[in-house]
Amino acid sequence: MQYCILGQTGIHVSRIAFGCGPVSGWMEELDPDDQCLMIRHAIDVGINWFDTAPGYGNGKSEASLGAALERLGRPAGIHIATKVRYLNEHLSDIRKHTRASVVASLKRLGTEQIALLQLHNSITVSRDDEPTSITTGDVLGKDGVLEAFRDLQADGIVQHIGLTGMGHPIALREVVSSGAFATIQVPYNLLNPSAGQIMPEGFSETNYGNIIADCTEQKMGVFAIRIFAGGALLGNPPSAHTLKTSFFPLTLYERDSSRATHLTPLLPPGLSLHSAAIQFTFANPHISAAITGFRTPLEVDAAVTALTSPFSIENVMATALMAYPTLKQK
């Protein structure tokens, strides 16, 4: 396993992080014994970062992770990140909802402190421009998310605070440039590298506006998410979650799946799409870690192998350059 320091937190984070979200099926398709074995194997190969949220299975992900860690005797050196999402009815009292959400998360996780608390909403110019999106004022304003998160830091419940890097780039930049948040997690993959690159004219998918560059200026830790495009880069069928979510819907998955098929012939000889996806992620020097979902120990091993295998950044970037001929390599 490789490690790096996560932004300015001082935490040495494993570059492959365990994503406890719904796409992999980890919490729905495995019984508690198998969940425990998966967590044990991940820790054995050096993974020390586990990312979850109360919105993953209506608390089931946090509860499953907490139960597995308890059975394993609460291994030392493990870092847990969770999130808070705000619906419109919560925005009249952000402090109250934040504390209630985190207290419930701590109970499910069986811990008294979490390493990182993240905003789970997109940030846009106006509320609900995207599903459950909130504004910069909701985040940075009086009695907003930032103040609520800092209250929990002051209480010692939360060590560090972070963002989910989705929404309108102009709004995200305003929040990032505040310098108040230690980390961000952003969608970043071969099919949509816009969080880390200036995209060519005519790019038709969501454009994350090269937000990683703004985060780098603030010395934030950057987590890449959706590095396999929800499974489309692995040739998997759409997950049960993909069939019902409004955040990364089935229509996007179908486009990504089709584009992945056309991308495969562009790969350098001997490089699988799975390995290319991981290696492309870390060809960006500003990515701290990739949050990845797993269903089997073999998938964990394959990710670590791809991370540690020698590879040529030039070859991996060439794949993206062929996919987007006018993409400027940084």
SERO-4910 file (N, C-alpha, C, O; in steps of 0.05 Angstrom, whole numbers):
BEGIN
 pado doro    nc1    nc2    nc3   cac1   cac2   cac3    cc1    cc2    cc3    oc1    oc2    oc3
  Met    A     17    -24      0      0      0      0     18     25      0     39     25     12
  Gln    A      8     45    -13     22     71    -13      5     90      5    -20     87      7
  Tyr    A     18    109     17      5    129     34     14    157     27     35    161     15
  Cys    A     -3    176     34      6    204     31     -7    220     53    -26    211     66
  Ile    A      4    244     58     -8    261     79    -33    275     67    -31    286     45
  Leu    A    -55    273     80    -80    284     70    -82    314     75    -89    323     96
  Gly    A    -75    329     54    -76    358     56    -59    368     79    -36    361     82
  Gln    A    -72    384     96    -58    395    119    -68    382    145    -64    393    167
  Thr    A    -81    359    143    -92    345    166    -70    331    183    -73    327    207
  Gly    A    -48    324    170    -27    309    183    -33    279    183    -16    263    192
  Ile    A    -56    271    172    -63    242    171    -49    229    148    -50    239    125
  His    A    -36    206    153    -25    190    131    -47    171    121    -54    152    135
  Val    A    -58    177     98    -81    162     88    -72    142     67    -55    149     50
  Ser    A    -84    118     68    -78     99     46    -89    109     20   -111    121     20
  Arg    A    -74    106     -1    -83    118    -27   -107    103    -39   -122    115    -55
  Ile    A   -111     79    -31   -137     65    -36   -153     66    -11   -144     55     10
  Ala    A   -176     78    -12   -194     80     11   -218     63      6   -226     58    -17
  Phe    A   -231     53     27   -253     35     26   -279     52     25   -286     65     45
  Gly    A   -293     51      3   -319     65      1   -342     47      9   -346     26     -3
  Cys    A   -357     56     29   -379     39     39   -406     48     28   -426     45     41
  Gly    A   -405     59      4   -430     67    -10   -446     45    -22   -437     22    -21
  Pro    A   -469     52    -34   -487     31    -43   -481     19    -70   -491     -3    -76
  Val    A   -464     31    -86   -460     21   -114   -447     -7   -114   -455    -24   -129
  Ser    A   -428    -11    -96   -414    -37    -96   -432    -60    -86   -427    -83    -92
  Gly    A   -453    -53    -71   -470    -74    -59   -459    -85    -33   -469   -105    -23
  Trp    A   -437    -73    -23   -424    -83      1   -443    -88     24   -442   -108     38
  Met    A   -461    -68     29   -478    -70     53   -504    -86     47   -516    -96     66
  Glu    A   -512    -88     22   -536   -103     15   -531   -132      9   -548   -149     15
  Glu    A   -509   -138     -4   -505   -165    -15   -488   -183      2   -486   -207     -3
  Leu    A   -475   -172     23   -459   -189     41   -472   -191     68   -483   -172     78
  Asp    A   -470   -215     80   -480   -217    107   -459   -207    126   -436   -202    118
  Pro    A   -465   -204    152   -446   -191    171   -420   -206    172   -399   -193    176
  Asp    A   -419   -232    170   -394   -247    171   -376   -239    147   -352   -234    150
  Asp    A   -388   -238    123   -373   -230     99   -365   -201    100   -343   -194     91
  Gln    A   -382   -184    111   -374   -156    114   -350   -153    132   -331   -138    126
  Cys    A   -350   -168    153   -327   -168    172   -302   -178    159   -280   -166    162
  Leu    A   -304   -199    143   -281   -210    129   -270   -189    109   -246   -187    105
  Met    A   -288   -175     95   -279   -155     76   -264   -133     90   -243   -124     80
  Ile    A   -274   -123    112   -261   -102    127   -234   -111    137   -214    -97    136
  Arg    A   -233   -136    148   -208   -147    158   -188   -149    135   -164   -142    139
  His    A   -196   -158    112   -177   -161     89   -167   -133     80   -143   -130     75
  Ala    A   -185   -114     79   -177    -87     71   -156    -76     90   -136    -64     82
  Ile    A   -160    -80    116   -141    -70    136   -115    -86    133    -93    -74    136
  Asp    A   -116   -112    128    -92   -128    126    -74   -119    103    -50   -120    104
  Val    A    -87   -109     81    -70   -100     58    -62    -70     61    -48    -60     44
  Gly    A    -70    -58     83    -61    -31     88    -81     -8     86    -73     15     89
  Ile    A   -106    -14     79   -126      7     77   -132     17    105   -139      1    123
  Asn    A   -131     43    109   -136     54    135   -158     75    135   -163     88    156
  Trp    A   -171     79    112   -191    100    110   -218     88    100   -218     74     80
  Phe    A   -239     92    116   -265     81    109   -285    105    107   -288    120    126
  Asp    A   -298    107     84   -316    129     79   -345    119     78   -351    101     63
  Thr    A   -362    131     94   -390    123     95   -408    148     97   -398    170     95
  Ala    A   -434    144    101   -453    166    103   -479    155    114   -486    132    108
  Pro    A   -494    172    129   -520    163    137   -540    158    114   -558    142    117
  Gly    A   -535    171     92   -552    167     69   -547    141     54   -562    134     36
  Tyr    A   -526    127     61   -520    101     48   -537     79     61   -529     69     82
  Gly    A   -559     73     49   -576     52     60   -591     61     85   -598     44    103
  Asn    A   -597     87     87   -611     98    110   -598     89    137   -612     80    155
  Gly    A   -572     92    138   -557     86    162   -545     58    163   -529     52    180
  Lys    A   -553     41    144   -544     13    144   -513     11    140   -500     -5    152
  Ser    A   -503     29    122   -474     28    117   -458     34    143   -439     19    150
  Glu    A   -466     55    157   -452     62    181   -454     40    202   -435     33    215
  Ala    A   -478     29    205   -482      8    225   -466    -17    218   -455    -30    235
  Ser    A   -465    -24    192   -449    -47    184   -420    -44    188   -406    -62    198
  Leu    A   -410    -20    182   -381    -14    186   -375    -14    216   -355    -26    225
  Gly    A   -392     -2    232   -388     -1    261   -388    -29    273   -371    -35    290
  Ala    A   -406    -46    264   -408    -73    275   -383    -89    267   -372   -104    283
  Ala    A   -374    -86    242   -350   -101    233   -326    -92    249   -310   -109    258
  Leu    A   -322    -66    253   -299    -56    268   -300    -65    297   -279    -71    309
  Glu    A   -324    -66    308   -327    -76    336   -319   -105    338   -305   -113    356
  Arg    A   -327   -122    319   -320   -150    319   -290   -154    316   -279   -173    326
  Leu    A   -277   -135    302   -249   -137    298   -232   -124    320   -208   -122    319
  Gly    A   -246   -115    341   -232   -104    364   -223    -75    360   -204    -67    373
  Arg    A   -236    -61    343   -229    -33    338   -200    -30    332   -185    -19    348
  Pro    A   -191    -39    308   -162    -38    301   -151    -10    303   -165     10    296
  Ala    A   -127     -8    312   -114     19    315   -107     30    287   -103     15    268
  Gly    A   -106     56    285    -98     69    261   -118     71    239   -112     78    216
  Ile    A   -144     65    245   -165     66    226   -179     94    227   -185    103    249
  His    A   -184    105    204   -197    132    203   -225    128    190   -227    115    169
  Ile    A   -245    140    201   -272    139    191   -281    167    183   -279    186    198
  Ala    A   -292    168    159   -305    193    149   -334    188    144   -342    167    134
  Thr    A   -351    207    152   -379    205    146   -389    233    137   -372    250    132
  Lys    A   -415    236    134   -425    260    121   -451    269    134   -463    255    150
  Val    A   -459    293    126   -486    304    133   -499    314    107   -486    329     92
  Arg    A   -524    307    103   -539    318     80   -562    333     91   -575    325    110
  Tyr    A   -568    356     78   -589    374     87   -612    374     66   -607    379     42
  Leu    A   -636    368     75   -660    373     59   -670    401     65   -662    413     85
  Asn    A   -689    410     49   -699    438     53   -709    443     81   -706    464     92
  Glu    A   -722    422     93   -734    426    119   -712    429    141   -718    437    163
  His    A   -688    421    135   -666    423    154   -653    451    154   -639    458    173
  Leu    A   -657    466    133   -641    490    129   -650    513    147   -636    533    149
  Ser    A   -673    511    160   -681    531    179   -667    530    205   -666    549    221
  Asp    A   -655    506    211   -638    503    235   -616    483    229   -617    460    236
  Ile    A   -596    493    215   -574    476    206   -558    464    230   -551    441    229
  Arg    A   -554    480    250   -539    470    274   -554    446    286   -541    426    292
  Lys    A   -580    448    289   -595    426    302   -593    401    285   -588    379    296
  His    A   -597    403    259   -596    379    242   -568    367    241   -565    343    242
  Thr    A   -548    384    240   -520    375    239   -514    358    263   -504    336    261
  Arg    A   -519    369    286   -513    354    311   -529    328    313   -518    308    321
  Ala    A   -554    329    307   -571    305    309   -561    284    289   -560    260    296
  Ser    A   -553    292    265   -543    273    245   -517    260    255   -514    236    253
  Val    A   -499    276    265   -473    266    273   -475    248    298   -462    228    300
  Val    A   -492    256    317   -496    240    340   -507    212    333   -498    192    343
  Ala    A   -526    212    314   -536    186    304   -515    170    290   -514    145    293
  Ser    A   -498    183    274   -476    170    260   -457    157    280   -449    134    277
  Leu    A   -449    172    301   -431    162    321   -442    137    334   -427    118    339
  Lys    A   -468    137    340   -480    114    353   -479     90    335   -472     68    343
  Arg    A   -486     94    309   -485     71    290   -457     61    286   -452     37    284
  Leu    A   -437     79    285   -410     72    281   -396     61    306   -375     49    305
  Gly    A   -408     65    329   -397     55    354   -372     69    362   -353     57    373
  Thr    A   -370     95    357   -346    111    363   -354    137    375   -377    146    373
  Glu    A   -334    150    388   -339    177    400   -329    199    383   -334    223    389
  Gln    A   -314    193    362   -302    214    345   -298    203    317   -292    180    313
  Ile    A   -301    221    298   -295    214    270   -273    232    259   -270    255    268
  Ala    A   -258    220    241   -235    235    230   -243    258    212   -230    279    211
  Leu    A   -265    254    198   -273    274    178   -303    274    175   -316    254    171
  Leu    A   -315    298    177   -343    303    172   -345    319    146   -333    340    144
  Gln    A   -362    309    127   -363    321    101   -392    330     95   -411    316    102
  Leu    A   -394    353     82   -420    361     71   -427    342     48   -410    338     30
  His    A   -451    332     48   -459    312     28   -477    324      6   -487    310    -11
  Asn    A   -481    351      7   -497    364    -13   -480    376    -35   -457    383    -31
  Ser    A   -491    378    -59   -479    394    -80   -481    424    -72   -499    431    -57
  Ile    A   -464    441    -83   -465    469    -77   -470    484   -104   -454    481   -123
  Thr    A   -492    498   -105   -500    512   -130   -507    541   -124   -508    550   -101
  Val    A   -513    555   -145   -519    584   -143   -546    587   -127   -548    605   -110
  Ser    A   -565    571   -133   -591    572   -119   -598    544   -108   -588    524   -118
  Arg    A   -613    544    -87   -621    518    -76   -637    502    -96   -653    512   -112
  Asp    A   -631    476    -96   -645    456   -113   -639    460   -143   -655    450   -159
  Asp    A   -618    474   -150   -610    474   -178   -603    446   -187   -606    439   -210
  Glu    A   -593    430   -168   -588    402   -171   -602    388   -148   -608    401   -128
  Pro    A   -606    361   -149   -619    348   -127   -606    354   -100   -583    349    -96
  Thr    A   -622    364    -81   -614    371    -54   -591    392    -53   -578    394    -32
  Ser    A   -586    407    -74   -564    425    -73   -570    449    -55   -594    458    -53
  Ile    A   -549    460    -42   -552    484    -26   -533    505    -36   -518    500    -55
  Thr    A   -533    529    -24   -518    551    -35   -493    557    -19   -489    546      3
  Thr    A   -477    575    -29   -453    584    -15   -461    597     11   -447    594     32
  Gly    A   -483    612     11   -493    625     35   -501    605     57   -496    609     80
  Asp    A   -513    583     48   -520    561     67   -496    549     80   -497    541    103
  Val    A   -474    549     65   -449    537     75   -433    557     92   -425    550    115
  Leu    A   -429    581     81   -410    599     94   -423    621    111   -410    634    127
  Gly    A   -449    624    108   -463    646    122   -468    641    151   -461    620    162
  Lys    A   -479    661    165   -485    659    193   -504    636    198   -523    632    184
  Asp    A   -498    620    219   -513    596    226   -514    576    204   -533    560    201
  Gly    A   -493    576    187   -492    557    165   -476    532    171   -470    526    194
  Val    A   -471    517    150   -458    491    153   -431    493    166   -424    478    184
  Leu    A   -415    513    157   -388    516    168   -388    520    198   -373    508    213
  Glu    A   -406    538    207   -407    543    236   -416    518    251   -405    512    273
  Ala    A   -435    503    240   -444    479    253   -422    458    255   -419    445    275
  Phe    A   -407    455    233   -385    436    233   -363    444    253   -352    428    267
  Arg    A   -358    470    254   -337    480    273   -345    476    302   -329    471    320
  Asp    A   -371    478    308   -381    471    334   -373    443    342   -364    438    365
  Leu    A   -377    424    324   -371    396    330   -341    392    332   -332    375    348
  Gln    A   -325    407    317   -296    406    321   -288    415    349   -272    403    362
  Ala    A   -300    437    357   -294    449    383   -301    429    406   -289    429    427
  Asp    A   -322    413    401   -330    393    421   -313    368    420   -316    351    438
  Gly    A   -295    366    401   -278    342    399   -291    318    386   -280    296    386
  Ile    A   -315    322    375   -330    300    362   -319    295    334   -319    272    324
  Val    A   -310    316    321   -301    316    293   -273    327    292   -267    348    304
  Gln    A   -254    312    279   -227    322    276   -224    343    254   -213    364    258
  His    A   -234    336    230   -231    353    206   -257    354    191   -275    338    195
  Ile    A   -259    375    174   -284    379    159   -278    381    129   -257    391    121
  Gly    A   -297    372    113   -293    371     84   -318    374     68   -340    378     79
  Leu    A   -315    373     42   -336    379     22   -339    356      3   -321    339     -1
  Thr    A   -363    354     -9   -367    339    -33   -366    358    -57   -382    377    -58
  Gly    A   -349    353    -76   -343    373    -97   -362    369   -121   -353    365   -143
  Met    A   -388    372   -116   -407    371   -138   -423    397   -137   -427    409   -116
  Gly    A   -434    405   -160   -450    429   -162   -439    447   -184   -428    438   -204
  His    A   -443    473   -180   -434    493   -200   -405    501   -193   -400    509   -170
  Pro    A   -387    500   -212   -359    507   -206   -356    535   -193   -339    538   -175
  Ile    A   -372    554   -202   -369    581   -190   -376    581   -160   -363    595   -145
  Ala    A   -396    566   -153   -404    564   -125   -384    548   -109   -377    555    -86
  Leu    A   -375    526   -120   -355    509   -107   -329    525   -102   -317    523    -80
  Arg    A   -321    540   -122   -296    556   -118   -298    576    -95   -279    580    -80
  Glu    A   -322    588    -92   -325    607    -70   -322    593    -43   -309    604    -25
  Val    A   -333    569    -41   -331    555    -15   -302    545    -11   -291    547     10
  Val    A   -290    534    -32   -263    524    -30   -244    547    -23   -226    543     -6
  Ser    A   -247    570    -36   -229    592    -32   -231    604     -4   -214    621      4
  Ser    A   -252    597     11   -254    606     39   -231    595     56   -224    606     77
  Gly    A   -219    573     47   -197    560     62   -206    546     87   -190    539    104
  Ala    A   -233    543     90   -243    532    116   -244    502    117   -246    490    138
  Phe    A   -243    489     94   -247    460     93   -221    446     86   -205    455     70
  Ala    A   -216    423    100   -191    409     98   -190    390     74   -168    384     63
  Thr    A   -213    380     65   -214    360     43   -237    365     25   -256    381     30
  Ile    A   -236    351      2   -258    350    -17   -258    323    -30   -237    311    -34
  Gln    A   -281    313    -37   -282    289    -54   -297    296    -80   -318    308    -79
  Val    A   -284    288   -103   -294    297   -128   -296    274   -148   -278    257   -148
  Pro    A   -317    272   -165   -317    252   -186   -294    258   -205   -291    280   -215
  Tyr    A   -279    237   -211   -256    240   -229   -249    213   -241   -242    195   -227
  Asn    A   -252    211   -267   -246    186   -281   -239    190   -310   -241    213   -320
  Leu    A   -232    169   -323   -224    171   -352   -246    182   -369   -241    194   -390
  Leu    A   -271    177   -361   -294    186   -378   -302    215   -372   -314    228   -389
  Asn    A   -296    224   -348   -301    252   -341   -279    262   -322   -281    260   -298
  Pro    A   -257    272   -334   -235    283   -319   -237    313   -313   -217    325   -307
  Ser    A   -261    324   -316   -264    353   -316   -257    366   -289   -252    390   -288
  Ala    A   -258    350   -267   -250    361   -241   -220    368   -240   -212    384   -224
  Gly    A   -205    355   -258   -176    359   -257   -164    369   -283   -140    371   -286
  Gln    A   -181    375   -303   -171    384   -329   -190    405   -340   -213    406   -333
  Ile    A   -179    422   -357   -196    440   -373   -205    425   -397   -189    415   -413
  Met    A   -231    422   -399   -242    405   -420   -246    420   -447   -249    445   -447
  Pro    A   -245    405   -469   -247    418   -495   -275    428   -500   -294    420   -487
  Glu    A   -277    445   -520   -304    454   -529   -321    430   -537   -311    411   -549
  Gly    A   -346    431   -530   -364    410   -538   -366    387   -518   -380    368   -522
  Phe    A   -351    388   -495   -353    368   -474   -382    368   -464   -391    388   -453
  Ser    A   -395    345   -466   -424    345   -462   -433    335   -435   -456    337   -428
  Glu    A   -414    325   -419   -422    315   -392   -418    337   -371   -410    359   -378
  Thr    A   -426    331   -346   -422    351   -325   -393    360   -324   -375    344   -323
  Asn    A   -390    386   -323   -363    397   -323   -357    408   -294   -370    427   -285
  Tyr    A   -338    396   -281   -331    403   -254   -310    426   -253   -301    432   -231
  Gly    A   -304    437   -275   -290    463   -277   -261    463   -266   -252    483   -255
  Asn    A   -247    440   -268   -219    439   -259   -217    447   -230   -198    461   -222
  Ile    A   -237    439   -214   -238    448   -186   -214    438   -169   -208    450   -149
  Ile    A   -202    416   -178   -179    406   -163   -156    427   -161   -142    428   -141
  Ala    A   -153    443   -182   -133    464   -182   -138    484   -160   -119    493   -147
  Asp    A   -163    491   -156   -170    510   -134   -165    497   -107   -156    511    -89
  Cys    A   -171    471   -105   -166    457    -79   -136    456    -74   -127    458    -51
  Thr    A   -120    452    -94    -91    450    -91    -80    477    -81    -62    477    -64
  Glu    A    -91    499    -90    -82    525    -80    -88    528    -50    -73    541    -36
  Gln    A   -109    515    -41   -116    517    -13   -103    494      4   -107    492     28
  Lys    A    -87    478    -10    -73    455      3    -92    436     16    -87    425     37
  Met    A   -115    431      2   -135    412     12   -127    384      4   -114    380    -16
  Gly    A   -135    365     20   -133    337     12   -156    331     -8   -178    340     -4
  Val    A   -149    316    -29   -169    310    -50   -173    280    -53   -155    265    -58
  Phe    A   -198    272    -49   -207    245    -53   -220    243    -81   -238    259    -86
  Ala    A   -211    224    -97   -225    219   -122   -247    198   -117   -243    178   -103
  Ile    A   -271    204   -127   -293    185   -125   -303    178   -153   -297    192   -172
  Arg    A   -318    156   -155   -329    147   -180   -306    142   -201   -309    149   -224
  Ile    A   -284    131   -191   -261    127   -210   -268    106   -231   -255    105   -252
  Phe    A   -287     88   -225   -296     69   -245   -323     77   -258   -336     61   -270
  Ala    A   -331    102   -254   -356    112   -265   -380     95   -257   -397     87   -274
  Gly    A   -381     89   -231   -404     73   -221   -404     44   -232   -425     31   -231
  Gly    A   -381     34   -241   -379      7   -252   -379      6   -282   -374    -16   -293
  Ala    A   -385     28   -295   -385     28   -325   -358     21   -336   -356      9   -357
  Leu    A   -337     30   -323   -310     25   -333   -301     -4   -327   -279    -12   -337
  Leu    A   -317    -19   -313   -311    -47   -307   -328    -66   -323   -325    -90   -321
  Gly    A   -346    -55   -339   -364    -72   -354   -386    -85   -337   -398   -104   -345
  Asn    A   -391    -74   -313   -412    -84   -295   -439    -75   -304   -442    -54   -316
  Pro    A   -460    -91   -298   -487    -81   -302   -493    -58   -282   -479    -57   -262
  Pro    A   -512    -42   -287   -518    -20   -268   -527    -32   -241   -541    -52   -240
  Ser    A   -517    -19   -220   -524    -28   -193   -553    -22   -187   -566     -6   -200
  Ala    A   -564    -35   -166   -591    -29   -157   -593      1   -150   -614     13   -154
  His    A   -572     12   -138   -572     40   -131   -574     58   -156   -588     78   -156
  Thr    A   -559     51   -177   -559     67   -201   -587     68   -214   -595     87   -226
  Leu    A   -603     47   -210   -629     46   -221   -649     65   -208   -671     71   -219
  Lys    A   -642     76   -184   -661     93   -170   -650    120   -162   -666    137   -153
  Thr    A   -623    124   -163   -613    149   -153   -618    172   -173   -619    169   -197
  Ser    A   -620    196   -161   -623    221   -178   -596    235   -181   -594    254   -196
  Phe    A   -575    225   -168   -549    239   -168   -532    230   -191   -520    247   -205
  Phe    A   -530    204   -196   -516    193   -219   -534    173   -232   -532    149   -228
  Pro    A   -553    182   -248   -575    166   -257   -568    146   -279   -546    146   -290
  Leu    A   -587    128   -285   -583    107   -304   -575    118   -332   -559    106   -345
  Thr    A   -586    140   -340   -580    151   -366   -550    158   -368   -538    154   -389
  Leu    A   -538    168   -347   -510    174   -346   -494    148   -347   -474    146   -362
  Tyr    A   -503    128   -332   -489    102   -332   -489     90   -360   -468     80   -369
  Glu    A   -511     91   -374   -512     80   -401   -494     94   -420   -481     81   -437
  Arg    A   -492    121   -418   -473    136   -435   -444    128   -428   -428    123   -446
  Asp    A   -438    126   -402   -411    119   -394   -404     90   -403   -382     85   -411
  Ser    A   -423     72   -401   -418     45   -409   -412     43   -439   -394     29   -447
  Ser    A   -427     59   -455   -421     59   -484   -394     71   -490   -379     61   -507
  Arg    A   -388     93   -476   -362    106   -481   -339     89   -471   -318     89   -484
  Ala    A   -343     73   -450   -322     55   -441   -316     34   -462   -293     26   -465
  Thr    A   -336     25   -476   -332      5   -497   -314     16   -519   -297      2   -530
  His    A   -319     42   -526   -303     54   -546   -275     62   -537   -256     65   -553
  Leu    A   -272     64   -510   -246     72   -499   -226     48   -498   -202     52   -501
  Thr    A   -237     24   -495   -220      1   -491   -199     -3   -513   -176     -8   -507
  Pro    A   -206      0   -539   -186     -3   -560   -164     18   -560   -143     14   -573
  Leu    A   -168     39   -545   -147     61   -544   -126     55   -524   -105     69   -523
  Leu    A   -130     35   -507   -111     30   -485    -84     19   -496    -84      5   -516
  Pro    A    -62     26   -483    -36     14   -490    -37    -16   -486    -52    -26   -469
  Pro    A    -22    -31   -502    -22    -61   -500    -16    -70   -472      2    -60   -458
  Gly    A    -32    -90   -463    -28   -102   -436    -40    -87   -413    -38    -96   -390
  Leu    A    -53    -64   -418    -65    -49   -397    -95    -52   -397   -108    -46   -417
  Ser    A   -106    -63   -375   -135    -67   -373   -148    -40   -367   -136    -22   -357
  Leu    A   -174    -39   -372   -189    -15   -366   -190    -10   -336   -189     13   -327
  His    A   -192    -32   -321   -191    -29   -291   -166    -16   -282   -166      3   -266
  Ser    A   -143    -26   -291   -117    -15   -283   -114     14   -294   -104     31   -280
  Ala    A   -123     18   -318   -121     45   -330   -137     65   -313   -128     88   -310
  Ala    A   -160     57   -304   -177     75   -288   -162     84   -263   -163    107   -255
  Ile    A   -150     65   -249   -136     71   -224   -111     87   -230   -105    107   -216
  Gln    A    -96     79   -250    -71     93   -257    -76    121   -267    -61    139   -262
  Phe    A    -98    125   -282   -105    152   -291   -111    170   -267   -102    193   -267
  Thr    A   -125    159   -247   -131    175   -223   -105    185   -210   -103    209   -204
  Phe    A    -85    168   -207    -61    176   -193    -40    188   -211    -19    196   -202
  Ala    A    -46    189   -237    -29    205   -255    -32    235   -248    -15    251   -255
  Asn    A    -54    242   -235    -58    269   -225    -44    271   -198    -53    258   -179
  Pro    A    -23    287   -196     -7    287   -171    -22    300   -148    -12    299   -125
  His    A    -45    312   -153    -60    326   -131    -81    309   -119    -95    318   -100
  Ile    A    -84    284   -128   -103    265   -116    -90    252    -92    -68    239    -94
  Ser    A   -102    254    -69    -91    241    -45    -98    212    -44    -81    195    -38
  Ala    A   -123    205    -49   -133    178    -47   -157    174    -64   -171    193    -71
  Ala    A   -162    149    -72   -186    142    -87   -205    126    -70   -197    105    -59
  Ile    A   -229    135    -67   -249    121    -51   -263    101    -70   -276    109    -89
  Thr    A   -259     76    -63   -267     54    -81   -285     34    -67   -280     27    -44
  Gly    A   -306     26    -81   -324      5    -69   -315    -22    -76   -305    -27    -98
  Phe    A   -318    -41    -57   -310    -69    -62   -332    -88    -53   -347    -82    -34
  Arg    A   -333   -111    -67   -351   -132    -58   -336   -157    -50   -347   -174    -35
  Thr    A   -312   -161    -59   -296   -185    -53   -267   -177    -46   -258   -156    -55
  Pro    A   -253   -194    -31   -225   -189    -26   -208   -188    -51   -189   -173    -52
  Leu    A   -216   -203    -72   -201   -202    -97   -202   -174   -110   -183   -165   -122
  Glu    A   -225   -160   -107   -227   -133   -117   -208   -114   -102   -196    -96   -114
  Val    A   -206   -118    -76   -187   -102    -60   -159   -107    -71   -144    -88    -75
  Asp    A   -151   -132    -74   -125   -139    -83   -119   -127   -111    -97   -118   -116
  Ala    A   -138   -128   -128   -134   -118   -156   -129    -88   -155   -113    -78   -170
  Ala    A   -143    -74   -138   -139    -45   -136   -112    -38   -126    -98    -20   -136
  Val    A   -103    -53   -105    -76    -48    -94    -55    -55   -114    -35    -41   -117
  Thr    A    -59    -77   -129    -39    -85   -149    -37    -64   -171    -15    -57   -179
  Ala    A    -60    -53   -180    -59    -32   -201    -45     -7   -190    -31      6   -205
  Leu    A    -49     -1   -165    -37     22   -153     -7     20   -152      8     39   -158
  Thr    A      3     -4   -145     31     -8   -140     47    -18   -165     71    -20   -164
  Ser    A     33    -25   -186     46    -35   -210     60    -11   -225     50     11   -226
  Pro    A     84    -16   -235     97      5   -251     80     13   -275     69     -5   -288
  Phe    A     78     38   -280     63     47   -303     74     73   -313     88     87   -299
  Ser    A     68     79   -338     77    103   -351     54    124   -350     33    119   -363
  Ile    A     59    146   -337     39    167   -337     33    176   -366     10    182   -373
  Glu    A     53    176   -382     49    185   -410     30    166   -424     13    175   -440
  Asn    A     33    140   -419     15    121   -433    -14    124   -423    -33    123   -439
  Val    A    -17    127   -397    -44    130   -386    -57    156   -396    -80    156   -404
  Met    A    -42    178   -395    -52    203   -404    -58    202   -434    -76    216   -444
  Ala    A    -43    186   -449    -48    184   -477    -76    173   -483    -89    180   -502
  Thr    A    -86    155   -465   -113    145   -468   -133    168   -466   -151    169   -483
  Ala    A   -130    185   -446   -148    208   -444   -145    227   -467   -165    238   -476
  Leu    A   -121    231   -476   -116    249   -498   -129    239   -524   -139    255   -540
  Met    A   -130    213   -527   -143    202   -551   -173    204   -548   -188    208   -568
  Ala    A   -183    202   -523   -212    204   -519   -221    233   -523   -243    238   -533
  Tyr    A   -203    252   -515   -209    281   -518   -185    294   -531   -168    304   -517
  Pro    A   -184    294   -558   -160    303   -572   -150    330   -565   -126    335   -568
  Thr    A   -167    348   -557   -158    376   -551   -153    380   -521   -148    402   -513
  Leu    A   -154    358   -505   -148    361   -477   -119    369   -473   -101    357   -485
  Lys    A   -115    388   -456    -88    398   -450    -76    382   -427    -88    382   -405
  Gln    A    -54    370   -431    -41    355   -410    -27    374   -391    -12    392   -400
  Lys    A    -31    371   -365    -19    388   -345      7    375   -335     20    387   -318
***
